[in-house]
Amino acid sequence: MNRIVDAEGRPVPLGRELGRGGEGSVFALDGKQGLVAKIYHELPAGKKQEKLRLMAAGVDDRLRRYAAWPEATLHRESDRAVVGFIMQRIEQRAPIHMLYSPAQRRQMFPKVRFDFLLFVARNVAAAFDTLHDHGHVLGDVNQGNVLVGEDSQVVLIDCDSFQVRFGAALHRCEVGVAHFTPPELQRVNAFETTTRTSNHDGFGLALLIFHLLMGGRHPFSGVPQSERVGNALEADIRDFRYAYARDAMRRLLVPPPRAMPIDAMPLAIIGMFEAAFTESGVQRRPSAADWVSALDQFRSTLRTCARNPAHIDGGHRPTCLWCELETEQVYLFSERPGKPVWSASMPALAFDLRGMRRKLEQLPVPSLIQVPALPTLPAPVRADGWMPYIVSGLFVGLACVFVTMLILLNWQSVLFMLVSLIVGPTAVVIWWHHMVHLRDLRLQHLTTRINDCTIRLQQLVNRFNQQRGAEPFLAQRKQIDELLGQYEAHLRRVPGQLTPSQQAASDQALAKFLGRFALYDWKDARVGAVERVRLQRAGVWTAADITPQSLAAAELKRTESISALLDWRRDLEQKHLKNAPIMSVDGQADRRELHRVQVALEDRIQSGWQKLSTIKVNTKPLSKSDAAQLQVLVEQRAAAYQDYCREALS
């Protein structure tokens, strides 16, 4: 492998790999604190190499303050081709969407208030102003290339993709994110040949500021007033459907329910948003310097609520904005009463075991058709039980008569009497046995009829129960109940809980990791364009935004869409845990395997619950024709039973 050298040919020893992206990897630099090296996976094209040389030569302290700008180029020793660059190491910073998204803010920045957001918005504008003042354009404005720290300072990253100009040399930005692209560029197919301007950046800057100040909402996401509106965010941006405009009804898109009102901003800020997001902005949008000035003015009017010190808003309003929103159950700067904060230690579905069991028990259970029970068949009366004694008596009597006849009569009379006495009783015995046998045959036949009717009746009942969904419903309900028991038992196996500081660090690490995965980059056929628009309206922009609350707010209709989103988040959580295992307090027990089992149980419960819902929907009452078939068999069996009883007891 070729050694890495600097522009002077001096070796540059690389340390451990700190991160890897689609374009390149970032390495620590041995002996150079505060600096890192980005090495491309593939050798950059000649024009890109020249761009990096110019950027490294044009760096100054103002750029260093706001951007991870290339400080020096790195080369392949064999031919001195540019293979990467050195830049400042950015630590203790998070993507800006983790600040403006209310759900993620509670994890990453739990103590910040509105004044902090306003100050960050001002610093973002200052960063753009510095870039524009140098003649450069960010171009690919998006929520991932602006980082913010707890000190409110912001840093622009991925600077090697910016559009830069050095004299007559122009190097364009070749990429862009649709929902940060201004309307006039929405139909552009190739950014490689499109020259961006600071006015184009002005759209993305205004959008970032809107996100920060308006509760994470997107200005082009709202409630459609026409069927041809609201189906794709890019189309609404292209058609200037700014939902908070003065003429929003004419634009056929209005703010979503319970959103922050636009009058939360001073009139000057409202006017700047209007200019940035409507047709007039194509010619001139507020510049970054305009935003710095306006936001500094807004900061000077802030006041603290007398009832809640966490509530800080503009002094242009007669009452506290946040108190008003909380009466509508919108909590942006204080916790919703009784609602837990999203935590990495909670399962992705945030199962409420008691609530789920209660819901399971309260489900209306379809009644099973039962086969009517028959009384026990009576034991037959056995009259033939006396037959041996009768026959024995007859023969004893015959012997006595025979002896008497021998003494008193002649032998001819004795012979006649003897034959009569033998033939008569024998005929009686034979007839008696024949009648008993016939009755046994009739009882056996009736028993067969009863059993046959019972079997046919049970088969019919089983078929009807299966068709109606009652049997599958009860079986599925039992399976879910057993899974909930396994889940509850599993939770008791989890080792010692993390301390608050450990839990906070774990939650922040997970939220930061999930925040790197944007919804618009994730492709899944189960989540269509309409669902994506609904998610964006609910503030779901990354995997970190996928929570039970946000999915409920998005009002997704299809369970398969919800499953796809939850699966995506779980897969990413598993990926994160493989590289960053959650440890128990004593540092011994690795919880990765327990977490894997927990997620698997959640998947089975969720899948089972969806299956139960489907079965419940298909449950049907017994039809008249089915009831008639059952009634015929019941009556046939009852008739056979009555015949048996009469025969057996007679």
TARAMO-V114421 format. One record per residue. N is the residue number from 1. OMEGA is omega in degrees with one decimal (* if undefined). NEAR is the number of other C-alpha atoms within 12 Angstrom. Layout:
N | OMEGA | NEAR
N | OMEGA | NEAR
This chain:
1 | 178.6 | 6
2 | 175.8 | 16
3 | 176.9 | 21
4 | 179.5 | 33
5 | 175.9 | 29
6 | -176.7 | 28
7 | 179.9 | 27
8 | 179.3 | 15
9 | 179.5 | 19
10 | -179.0 | 16
11 | 177.2 | 20
12 | -178.8 | 31
13 | 179.3 | 21
14 | 175.6 | 28
15 | -177.0 | 21
16 | 178.4 | 16
17 | -177.7 | 18
18 | -177.9 | 21
19 | -178.1 | 20
20 | 177.5 | 16
21 | -178.4 | 17
22 | -175.4 | 11
23 | -176.5 | 19
24 | 179.7 | 23
25 | 179.3 | 25
26 | -177.3 | 30
27 | 170.1 | 30
28 | 177.4 | 27
29 | -179.1 | 28
30 | 176.2 | 17
31 | -178.6 | 12
32 | 179.7 | 18
33 | 176.1 | 16
34 | 179.7 | 18
35 | 176.3 | 28
36 | 178.5 | 37
37 | 171.9 | 43
38 | 179.5 | 44
39 | -179.0 | 39
40 | 176.1 | 30
41 | 178.8 | 16
42 | 179.5 | 18
43 | 179.3 | 21
44 | 175.6 | 24
45 | -176.9 | 15
46 | -179.5 | 15
47 | 178.1 | 17
48 | 177.5 | 30
49 | 178.6 | 29
50 | 178.1 | 25
51 | -179.5 | 33
52 | 177.6 | 40
53 | -179.8 | 32
54 | -180.0 | 29
55 | -180.0 | 38
56 | -179.8 | 31
57 | -175.1 | 18
58 | -179.2 | 26
59 | 173.7 | 31
60 | -174.8 | 20
61 | 179.6 | 16
62 | 177.4 | 21
63 | -179.9 | 33
64 | -177.3 | 28
65 | -172.9 | 24
66 | -173.8 | 32
67 | 173.0 | 39
68 | -171.1 | 41
69 | 175.4 | 42
70 | -178.4 | 38
71 | -178.6 | 34
72 | 179.6 | 34
73 | 175.6 | 41
74 | -169.9 | 41
75 | 171.0 | 34
76 | -172.8 | 30
77 | -172.7 | 21
78 | -176.5 | 15
79 | 178.9 | 16
80 | 174.1 | 24
81 | 179.6 | 32
82 | -179.9 | 37
83 | -179.3 | 38
84 | -179.6 | 43
85 | 176.0 | 46
86 | 177.0 | 43
87 | 179.6 | 37
88 | 179.5 | 34
89 | -177.7 | 28
90 | 179.7 | 32
91 | 178.4 | 20
92 | 177.5 | 20
93 | 179.4 | 29
94 | 175.6 | 39
95 | -170.9 | 40
96 | 179.9 | 44
97 | 177.1 | 48
98 | 174.7 | 47
99 | -174.8 | 51
100 | 174.7 | 46
101 | -177.2 | 42
102 | -178.6 | 44
103 | -179.1 | 42
104 | 179.3 | 43
105 | 179.7 | 41
106 | 177.9 | 31
107 | -170.7 | 33
108 | -177.1 | 38
109 | -170.4 | 36
110 | -173.5 | 28
111 | -173.9 | 22
112 | 178.9 | 30
113 | -174.4 | 36
114 | -178.8 | 39
115 | 177.2 | 30
116 | 178.4 | 33
117 | 179.7 | 45
118 | 179.9 | 41
119 | 176.8 | 35
120 | 177.9 | 40
121 | 178.1 | 42
122 | -179.3 | 36
123 | 174.8 | 39
124 | 178.2 | 45
125 | 178.8 | 44
126 | 177.8 | 35
127 | 177.5 | 40
128 | -179.2 | 47
129 | 178.4 | 33
130 | 179.7 | 31
131 | -179.2 | 40
132 | 179.9 | 31
133 | 177.0 | 21
134 | 179.3 | 24
135 | -178.2 | 26
136 | 179.6 | 37
137 | 179.4 | 39
138 | 175.6 | 48
139 | -178.3 | 44
140 | 177.4 | 41
141 | 173.3 | 40
142 | -174.5 | 36
143 | -177.9 | 42
144 | -177.7 | 32
145 | 171.4 | 36
146 | 179.7 | 41
147 | -178.9 | 39
148 | 178.7 | 39
149 | -179.1 | 30
150 | 176.3 | 26
151 | 180.0 | 18
152 | 178.0 | 28
153 | -178.7 | 32
154 | 178.2 | 37
155 | 174.9 | 40
156 | 180.0 | 45
157 | -175.3 | 36
158 | -175.6 | 33
159 | -179.8 | 38
160 | 176.0 | 44
161 | -178.3 | 31
162 | 169.3 | 42
163 | -177.0 | 41
164 | 178.3 | 39
165 | 175.8 | 28
166 | -175.7 | 23
167 | -179.8 | 12
168 | -177.0 | 9
169 | 179.1 | 16
170 | 176.2 | 26
171 | -171.7 | 35
172 | 169.3 | 31
173 | -171.3 | 32
174 | -176.6 | 26
175 | 178.0 | 28
176 | 177.7 | 36
177 | -169.4 | 28
178 | -173.1 | 31
179 | 169.8 | 35
180 | -178.0 | 39
181 | -177.5 | 40
182 | -175.9 | 46
183 | -175.5 | 35
184 | 178.9 | 28
185 | -176.0 | 33
186 | -179.2 | 25
187 | 179.4 | 18
188 | -178.7 | 22
189 | -176.0 | 15
190 | 178.3 | 16
191 | -178.9 | 25
192 | -178.7 | 20
193 | -177.8 | 15
194 | 177.2 | 23
195 | 178.8 | 28
196 | 177.7 | 38
197 | 176.7 | 34
198 | 176.6 | 39
199 | 174.2 | 36
200 | 175.7 | 40
201 | -178.0 | 44
202 | 176.9 | 43
203 | -179.6 | 50
204 | 178.4 | 47
205 | 179.2 | 48
206 | 179.7 | 48
207 | 176.9 | 43
208 | -179.9 | 47
209 | 177.3 | 47
210 | 176.4 | 43
211 | -175.3 | 38
212 | -171.9 | 40
213 | -173.6 | 44
214 | 171.6 | 39
215 | 178.2 | 40
216 | -178.7 | 35
217 | 173.9 | 37
218 | -175.1 | 48
219 | -179.0 | 49
220 | 177.9 | 48
221 | -177.9 | 44
222 | -179.0 | 41
223 | -178.4 | 36
224 | 176.5 | 31
225 | 178.8 | 20
226 | -178.7 | 17
227 | -178.7 | 12
228 | -178.0 | 17
229 | 173.8 | 31
230 | -179.1 | 38
231 | 178.6 | 28
232 | -177.1 | 30
233 | -178.6 | 40
234 | 179.5 | 34
235 | 179.1 | 27
236 | 175.0 | 36
237 | -178.8 | 38
238 | -176.8 | 29
239 | 176.0 | 28
240 | -179.2 | 38
241 | 178.3 | 40
242 | -169.9 | 45
243 | -175.5 | 40
244 | -179.2 | 40
245 | 178.5 | 31
246 | 179.8 | 24
247 | -176.1 | 17
248 | -179.8 | 27
249 | 177.6 | 20
250 | 179.4 | 19
251 | 173.2 | 30
252 | 176.0 | 28
253 | -177.7 | 34
254 | -177.4 | 33
255 | 178.8 | 33
256 | 178.6 | 29
257 | 175.1 | 21
258 | 174.1 | 26
259 | 174.9 | 37
260 | 177.3 | 32
261 | -178.3 | 26
262 | 179.1 | 33
263 | 168.5 | 26
264 | 178.5 | 32
265 | 173.1 | 36
266 | -178.0 | 26
267 | -178.6 | 20
268 | 179.9 | 23
269 | 177.9 | 33
270 | 179.5 | 30
271 | 179.7 | 26
272 | 175.2 | 35
273 | 179.4 | 44
274 | -179.2 | 35
275 | -177.0 | 30
276 | -169.7 | 42
277 | 179.5 | 45
278 | -171.2 | 36
279 | -177.8 | 24
280 | -178.2 | 20
281 | 178.7 | 29
282 | 179.0 | 25
283 | 179.8 | 21
284 | 173.4 | 23
285 | 174.3 | 32
286 | 179.8 | 38
287 | 177.3 | 35
288 | 178.6 | 38
289 | 176.5 | 28
290 | -179.8 | 28
291 | 178.4 | 41
292 | -178.2 | 31
293 | -177.1 | 24
294 | -178.8 | 31
295 | 174.3 | 38
296 | 177.8 | 24
297 | 178.2 | 23
298 | -179.5 | 31
299 | -176.7 | 30
300 | -178.0 | 18
301 | -175.1 | 20
302 | 178.0 | 28
303 | 179.4 | 25
304 | -179.4 | 23
305 | -179.5 | 23
306 | -177.3 | 14
307 | -176.6 | 12
308 | -177.3 | 18
309 | 176.4 | 20
310 | -178.1 | 26
311 | 177.3 | 31
312 | 178.6 | 32
313 | -175.8 | 38
314 | -179.0 | 31
315 | 179.7 | 23
316 | -178.5 | 22
317 | -179.6 | 23
318 | -178.0 | 14
319 | -179.2 | 21
320 | -178.9 | 26
321 | -173.3 | 36
322 | 174.8 | 37
323 | 178.9 | 27
324 | -178.9 | 23
325 | -178.4 | 24
326 | 173.7 | 22
327 | 176.1 | 14
328 | 178.8 | 16
329 | 175.0 | 20
330 | -175.8 | 24
331 | -178.9 | 27
332 | -177.5 | 39
333 | 170.5 | 35
334 | -174.1 | 29
335 | 172.8 | 22
336 | -177.8 | 21
337 | 175.5 | 12
338 | -178.5 | 8
339 | 179.0 | 15
340 | 174.6 | 20
341 | 177.3 | 27
342 | -175.3 | 36
343 | 178.0 | 30
344 | 179.6 | 37
345 | 178.0 | 40
346 | 176.1 | 27
347 | -175.9 | 31
348 | 179.8 | 38
349 | -179.5 | 36
350 | -175.7 | 26
351 | 169.0 | 27
352 | -172.3 | 21
353 | -179.5 | 24
354 | -179.4 | 16
355 | -178.7 | 13
356 | 177.5 | 25
357 | 179.7 | 24
358 | 178.8 | 13
359 | 179.7 | 17
360 | -178.7 | 28
361 | -176.7 | 16
362 | 178.9 | 11
363 | 176.1 | 18
364 | -176.0 | 17
365 | 177.3 | 26
366 | -176.5 | 25
367 | 175.1 | 20
368 | 172.4 | 25
369 | -178.4 | 26
370 | 174.1 | 20
371 | -179.6 | 23
372 | -178.7 | 18
373 | 174.8 | 15
374 | 171.3 | 19
375 | 178.3 | 13
376 | 178.5 | 12
377 | -179.7 | 24
378 | 177.2 | 19
379 | 179.8 | 16
380 | 174.8 | 22
381 | -174.5 | 19
382 | 177.3 | 18
383 | -179.0 | 20
384 | 178.8 | 22
385 | 179.1 | 14
386 | -173.8 | 15
387 | 178.3 | 21
388 | -179.6 | 15
389 | 178.7 | 14
390 | -179.5 | 19
391 | 179.7 | 25
392 | 179.2 | 16
393 | 179.5 | 15
394 | -178.5 | 22
395 | 175.7 | 22
396 | 179.0 | 17
397 | 178.6 | 18
398 | -179.8 | 25
399 | -179.8 | 19
400 | 179.9 | 16
401 | -178.8 | 23
402 | -180.0 | 26
403 | -179.0 | 19
404 | -179.7 | 18
405 | 178.7 | 20
406 | -176.8 | 18
407 | -169.5 | 13
408 | -172.4 | 13
409 | 174.2 | 16
410 | -171.2 | 15
411 | -179.3 | 16
412 | 178.6 | 13
413 | 179.5 | 18
414 | -178.4 | 22
415 | -179.8 | 18
416 | 179.7 | 16
417 | -178.9 | 23
418 | 179.7 | 25
419 | -179.4 | 16
420 | -178.4 | 17
421 | 179.3 | 24
422 | -175.0 | 23
423 | -177.2 | 17
424 | -180.0 | 18
425 | -179.5 | 24
426 | 178.1 | 21
427 | 178.1 | 15
428 | -178.4 | 18
429 | -179.4 | 24
430 | 178.8 | 17
431 | -179.5 | 16
432 | 179.8 | 22
433 | 179.5 | 22
434 | -179.8 | 15
435 | 178.0 | 17
436 | -179.8 | 24
437 | 178.5 | 17
438 | 178.2 | 15
439 | 178.2 | 25
440 | 178.9 | 23
441 | 179.4 | 17
442 | 178.2 | 22
443 | 178.5 | 30
444 | 178.7 | 22
445 | 179.2 | 19
446 | 176.9 | 28
447 | 177.8 | 30
448 | 177.8 | 18
449 | -179.0 | 26
450 | -179.7 | 32
451 | 179.5 | 23
452 | 178.0 | 20
453 | 179.9 | 30
454 | 179.6 | 29
455 | 179.9 | 18
456 | 178.9 | 22
457 | 179.9 | 33
458 | 177.9 | 23
459 | 179.4 | 20
460 | 178.6 | 27
461 | 178.8 | 29
462 | -179.7 | 22
463 | 179.8 | 22
464 | 178.5 | 30
465 | 179.3 | 30
466 | -179.0 | 26
467 | -179.3 | 23
468 | 179.8 | 27
469 | -176.5 | 32
470 | -177.6 | 32
471 | 176.5 | 29
472 | 179.9 | 30
473 | -178.2 | 35
474 | 178.1 | 29
475 | 179.9 | 23
476 | 178.1 | 28
477 | 178.1 | 34
478 | -179.9 | 22
479 | 178.8 | 23
480 | 179.0 | 33
481 | 177.7 | 27
482 | 178.9 | 20
483 | 177.0 | 28
484 | 176.0 | 32
485 | 177.4 | 21
486 | -179.2 | 22
487 | 179.4 | 32
488 | 178.7 | 23
489 | 180.0 | 17
490 | -179.8 | 22
491 | 179.1 | 26
492 | 179.6 | 14
493 | -176.7 | 18
494 | -178.6 | 27
495 | -175.3 | 23
496 | -177.7 | 21
497 | 179.5 | 23
498 | 173.1 | 24
499 | -179.7 | 18
500 | -179.5 | 13
501 | 177.5 | 12
502 | 179.9 | 22
503 | 179.4 | 25
504 | 179.4 | 25
505 | 179.1 | 23
506 | 179.8 | 31
507 | -179.1 | 36
508 | 179.8 | 32
509 | 179.4 | 32
510 | -179.2 | 41
511 | 179.8 | 40
512 | 179.5 | 37
513 | -178.5 | 33
514 | -179.3 | 37
515 | 178.5 | 38
516 | -174.1 | 32
517 | -175.5 | 31
518 | -179.7 | 32
519 | -176.7 | 33
520 | 176.9 | 30
521 | -175.3 | 16
522 | -178.0 | 21
523 | 175.3 | 17
524 | -175.6 | 20
525 | -178.2 | 14
526 | 178.6 | 23
527 | -175.6 | 28
528 | -176.3 | 25
529 | -178.5 | 23
530 | 178.7 | 27
531 | -179.6 | 34
532 | 176.8 | 37
533 | 177.9 | 34
534 | 179.1 | 34
535 | 179.3 | 41
536 | 177.2 | 41
537 | -179.5 | 42
538 | 177.8 | 38
539 | 178.2 | 41
540 | -178.7 | 41
541 | -179.8 | 44
542 | 178.5 | 38
543 | -179.7 | 40
544 | -179.1 | 46
545 | -177.0 | 46
546 | 177.7 | 42
547 | 176.0 | 39
548 | -179.3 | 31
549 | -177.7 | 25
550 | 178.2 | 31
551 | 176.4 | 32
552 | 179.8 | 21
553 | -179.7 | 25
554 | 177.4 | 32
555 | 177.2 | 22
556 | -175.1 | 30
557 | -172.2 | 19
558 | 179.1 | 19
559 | -179.9 | 23
560 | 176.2 | 21
561 | 178.5 | 27
562 | 179.3 | 32
563 | -179.3 | 31
564 | -179.6 | 29
565 | 179.2 | 39
566 | 177.6 | 33
567 | 179.4 | 28
568 | -179.8 | 30
569 | -179.4 | 36
570 | 178.9 | 32
571 | 179.5 | 23
572 | 176.8 | 30
573 | 178.9 | 38
574 | 178.8 | 31
575 | 178.7 | 19
576 | -177.5 | 27
577 | 179.0 | 28
578 | -178.1 | 18
579 | -178.7 | 15
580 | -176.6 | 19
581 | 176.2 | 25
582 | -176.7 | 38
583 | 176.6 | 27
584 | -175.2 | 22
585 | -177.7 | 19
586 | 175.7 | 15
587 | -175.5 | 16
588 | -171.4 | 12
589 | 176.4 | 20
590 | -173.0 | 21
591 | -177.3 | 29
592 | -178.0 | 25
593 | 177.0 | 21
594 | 179.2 | 28
595 | 179.4 | 34
596 | 179.3 | 27
597 | -179.5 | 22
598 | 179.9 | 34
599 | 178.9 | 32
600 | 177.7 | 25
601 | 178.2 | 29
602 | 178.5 | 35
603 | -178.1 | 28
604 | 179.2 | 27
605 | 180.0 | 34
606 | 178.7 | 31
607 | 179.1 | 26
608 | -179.6 | 27
609 | 177.8 | 30
610 | 178.8 | 23
611 | 178.7 | 25
612 | 179.1 | 32
613 | 178.7 | 25
614 | 179.4 | 17
615 | -178.3 | 26
616 | 180.0 | 26
617 | -175.9 | 19
618 | -178.6 | 20
619 | -175.5 | 26
620 | 175.2 | 22
621 | 180.0 | 22
622 | -178.7 | 25
623 | -179.3 | 14
624 | -179.4 | 10
625 | 177.6 | 12
626 | 178.5 | 22
627 | 179.2 | 18
628 | 177.3 | 15
629 | 179.0 | 21
630 | -177.0 | 30
631 | 178.4 | 20
632 | -178.8 | 19
633 | 178.4 | 29
634 | -179.0 | 31
635 | 177.9 | 20
636 | 179.8 | 23
637 | 179.5 | 32
638 | 179.6 | 27
639 | 178.5 | 20
640 | 179.6 | 29
641 | -179.9 | 32
642 | 177.4 | 24
643 | 179.7 | 24
644 | -178.5 | 32
645 | 179.6 | 24
646 | -178.3 | 20
647 | -175.1 | 27
648 | -175.1 | 25
649 | -179.1 | 17
650 | * | 16
